[in-house]
Amino acid sequence: MSDGKKKVPYGFYIIWVLSLAGILIISTVFLYLGLSNLKEITGESFLNIIMGIAGLGIAAKVGYDMFKARISLKEEAFEVLTELLCVICGEKILREFKEGDYVGKVSEDVCPKCQSSPSIVAIYSRTPKGKEKRY
């Protein structure tokens, strides 16, 4: 497993910034055209104002979504755990995953109660406490 975050190409950010800048410029032009003709309110000036406001809203939403997507691209840390079960006394043991573990394998570990060799019954991952995703 890698311990960093996923690499996003710089072209992604360039396209993102350019598209946001384009939407903002077009929206600003529409707003300017709509507000410059306020002396005589026509359907065209009203439409320009609405398109300018809508464009600014779209730019804000796209920017917010891309910011959230960028944050979610960070790779999450998971704990991979192995659950052992002693067939003699029924003791469940939870430990970190070791290379070569598989379900059904008799482990080299020793049961703390009866000193026998437990079997691996489950391997799973979980998010460590304090690292849960928050929305």
C-alpha positions in Angstrom: 0.0 0.0 0.0 1.3 3.5 -0.7 1.5 6.0 2.1 1.0 9.2 0.1 -1.8 10.6 -1.9 -2.8 10.0 -5.4 -1.0 12.1 -8.0 -3.2 14.3 -10.1 -1.7 15.7 -13.3 -1.1 19.4 -13.5 -3.2 19.5 -16.7 -6.2 18.7 -14.6 -5.7 21.9 -12.5 -4.9 24.0 -15.5 -8.1 23.0 -17.3 -10.0 23.5 -14.0 -8.7 27.0 -13.5 -9.1 28.0 -17.1 -12.7 26.8 -17.2 -13.6 28.6 -14.0 -11.9 31.8 -15.3 -13.8 31.5 -18.6 -17.2 31.1 -16.8 -16.4 34.0 -14.5 -15.4 36.3 -17.4 -18.4 35.5 -19.5 -20.7 35.9 -16.4 -19.1 39.3 -15.6 -19.6 40.4 -19.2 -23.3 39.4 -19.1 -23.8 41.3 -15.8 -22.0 44.4 -17.2 -24.2 44.3 -20.4 -27.3 43.9 -18.3 -26.5 46.6 -15.7 -25.2 49.1 -18.3 -28.7 49.3 -19.8 -30.7 49.8 -16.6 -32.0 53.2 -17.8 -34.2 51.4 -20.3 -35.1 47.9 -19.0 -35.6 45.6 -21.9 -35.9 41.9 -22.1 -32.4 41.6 -23.3 -30.9 43.5 -20.4 -33.0 41.4 -18.0 -31.8 38.2 -19.7 -28.2 39.4 -19.5 -28.5 40.0 -15.7 -30.1 36.6 -15.2 -27.4 34.8 -17.3 -24.7 36.7 -15.4 -26.0 35.7 -12.0 -26.6 32.1 -13.1 -23.0 31.9 -14.5 -21.6 33.2 -11.2 -23.6 30.5 -9.4 -22.4 27.8 -11.7 -18.8 28.9 -11.3 -19.2 28.9 -7.5 -20.7 25.4 -7.6 -18.1 24.0 -9.9 -15.3 25.5 -7.8 -16.8 24.1 -4.6 -17.2 20.6 -6.2 -13.7 20.6 -7.6 -12.3 21.7 -4.2 -14.2 18.8 -2.5 -13.0 16.4 -5.2 -9.4 17.5 -4.7 -9.7 16.9 -0.9 -11.3 13.4 -1.5 -8.4 12.4 -3.8 -6.2 12.1 -0.7 -5.7 8.4 0.0 -7.2 7.3 3.2 -5.3 5.3 5.7 -6.7 2.0 6.6 -5.8 -0.5 9.2 -5.7 -4.1 7.8 -6.5 -6.5 10.6 -6.5 -10.3 11.0 -8.9 -12.0 13.3 -7.8 -15.2 14.8 -10.0 -17.8 16.6 -8.6 -20.5 18.9 -10.4 -23.7 18.2 -9.6 -25.1 21.6 -10.9 -22.4 24.0 -12.9 -20.1 21.5 -10.7 -17.0 22.2 -10.9 -14.3 19.5 -7.6 -12.4 18.9 -7.3 -9.3 16.7 -3.9 -8.3 15.4 -2.4 -6.4 12.5 -2.2 -8.1 9.1 1.1 -9.9 8.3 2.3 -10.7 4.8 1.2 -14.3 4.0 -2.0 -14.3 6.1 -5.0 -16.0 4.5 -8.3 -17.2 5.9 -8.0 -20.8 7.1 -4.3 -20.6 7.8 -3.2 -21.9 11.2 -1.2 -19.0 12.7 2.2 -19.1 14.3 0.7 -16.9 17.1 -0.1 -18.4 20.4 -3.4 -18.2 22.2 -3.0 -16.2 25.4 -5.4 -18.5 27.3 -4.5 -22.1 26.3 -1.2 -21.6 24.4 -2.5 -23.4 21.3 -2.2 -22.2 17.7 -5.3 -20.2 16.6 -6.7 -20.2 13.0 -7.3 -17.1 10.9 -11.0 -16.6 10.4 -11.2 -13.1 8.9 -9.1 -10.4 7.3 -10.6 -7.0 6.9 -9.7 -3.3 6.9 -11.2 -0.4 8.8 -10.6 3.3 9.1 -8.6 4.2 12.2 -10.5 6.1 14.9 -10.4 9.9 14.3 -9.8 9.4 10.6 -13.4 8.9 9.6 -14.7 10.9 6.6 -16.8 13.9 7.5 -19.1 15.5 5.0 
